[in-house]
């Protein structure tokens, strides 16, 4: 089994790439953000530490963490944001390492794909076999975000400024998927890369 991290800036088209991999490989796929949400639910590992840090006013009527309330507490406060990340990120990484170990032992899948925006920043390059970067030109990403999410130019610029630049992504990637053109073109790039594994296995 090969473990692969998939990353890229907002609007690069990671979702479409992941869906293609889901349909065309024998794999398991984990979306880091959704996994983090699971770990933050009542009874799971991040719940109590987050409530202790941020207070019970981040809870909804169902006593689950209200992510909007949590985000509001973190907004504009680097210290609180760091404290939250120091709780969530290690727990996510520990869970992912356990999954990779289990999948290798079970030996039933060919690939484990992990999608996360902060793969490089959080050190996943050291624990995954490969990092794949989905690249798209900035102007194309902006148009996609306006069309699909209705974001303003101001909001898009703020998000882009908070993320790694393309050169940093490329410098840390083992494989770059150029996704500025048609999805079919991106799929051909992926197929070519996947065939490298197939050919290596047949030798």
N, C-alpha and C positions, 0 to 999 in steps of 0.2 A: 504493500500500500504506500502511496505517495501522498504526503501532506502538503497542501498548497494554500497559501494565503493570497486572497484576491483583494486588491485595494485600488484606490483611485479617487480623484477629487469629485466633489458633488457635480452631478450632471454628466459624468463621463459615460454612463450607460452600464454600470456594473450589474444591475438587475437583469437586463436582457442577456448578458453574458452568462450569468449564473443559471438562468432558466435553460439556456442552451446546454450547459454542462449537465444539468439535472436530467435532461431528456436523452442525452447522448453518451453518457458515461455511467459506469457502475460505481456509484459514489454515495457519500453522505455529505450534506451541505449544512453548515452552521452559520447563521447570521449573528455576529457578535453582539449587536445592539439588542436583538430579541433575547439572546441568551442572558445578557445582563439584566434585562427586565424580569426574566424568570427568577434569577438569583435575588432580586430585590422584593419578591413577593413574600407575604407573611409566612413565616415558618422556614424560609430559606436563609442561606448564610449571610446575606448582606442586609437583611431587613432590620434586625435589632441594632447593629452598629450605625446604620443610617438614621434611624429614629432617635438614637441617643445623641448623635451629632447635630441633627437639624431640628429636633423637637417634634412633638406629637401633632403640631399644627400642619405638618406636611401630609397627614393622613386624611383619606376620604371617609365618608360615612361607613364604608365597609371595612375600615381599618387598614386597608391596603395603602401603600405609598402612592400619592397622587403625583405623577411625574411633572405635571405643570407647576404644582406648588413647589416641588423640589427644584425645578429649573429656575423658578423665581428667586428662591433663596440663594442659588449659585450665581445668578446673573450679576455680572460686574464685581464679583468678589473672588479674586484669584485664590485666596487662602481657603475659603470654603470649597471652591471647585477642586483644589488640589486634595483636600481632605476627603471629599467624596470619591475622587478618582483613586486615592490610596486605599479605599475600602473595596471599590468595585473591581478595578483592573486586576489586582492579584487574585481575587476569587475567580474571575473569568478565566484568567490564564491557567490557574490550577485545574479548573474543570476541563479545559480544553486539553491539557496534557494528559489527564485521566482518560478522556475520550480517545485520543490518538493511541495511547497504550492499549486500550481495550480493543479498538478496531484492528490494530496490528495483530493482537493475540487471536481474535476471531477469524481474521484472514478471509473475510467474505466480500470485501470491496476493493476496488483498484485505487480510488482516490478519496481523500478527505479534503473538502474545500471549505476554507474559513474566510468569510467576507467581513472585513472591518476597515473603517476609515483610518484607524490609528495603528495599523499593523507595524509599520516601521518605527514610529515613535515609541511604541510599547515593547519593542524588542522581540517581536515574533520571528524576525529573520533568523534568530538563533535557535528556534525550536521547530521551525517548519522546514520541509525539504526545499521548497521553492516559494518565491514571492512573484506573483503575476500583477502587473500594473496595467489597468485599463486607462488608456490615454485618449483624450479628445481635445481639440483646440479650444482655447478659452471662449472665443466668440460663439462657437457651436454649443458649448456647455451653457452659456448664458441664454441663448435662444431656447434651448431645451427646458431650462428652469422656468423661463417666462411662460412657455407654452404649457408645460405639464403641471407646474405648481403655482403659477401666477405670481412669482416673486418679482419684486421691484428691483431696479438696477442697484439701488442702495443696499438692499438686503443681500443681493448676489455678491456685490463687491466686498461686503463685510465677511461673508462666508469664505469667499476665495482667499481673502487676506489672512484668514485664520488657519488655512491648510498649507501643507507643503507645496512647493512649486514643482513643476514637471521635472526639472533637472534633478531634484532631490529624489523624487520617486524613481526615475529612470536609473539613477546611480545605484539604487538599492534593489532593483528588480532583476530577477533571473529571466523574465520573459515579459515583453511589452506588447499589449494588444492595441493596435492603432484603430480607434473606434470613431474617427471623425466622419467616415464615409458610410457606406451601407452596412447593415448588420451582416449581410451575406459575406462581405469582404472580411469582416471580423471573424466570422465562423470559419472561413478558409484558413485564416492564420492559426486559429485554435486547432483545427483538424491536423494541420501540418505539424504543429508542436506535439500533439497527442500521438501522432504516428511515430515520432522519435522514440517514445517509450515502447510502442508496439514493436518497432524494428529492433530495438535494443534487446527486448525480451526474446525475440526469435533467434538471435545470434547464439 
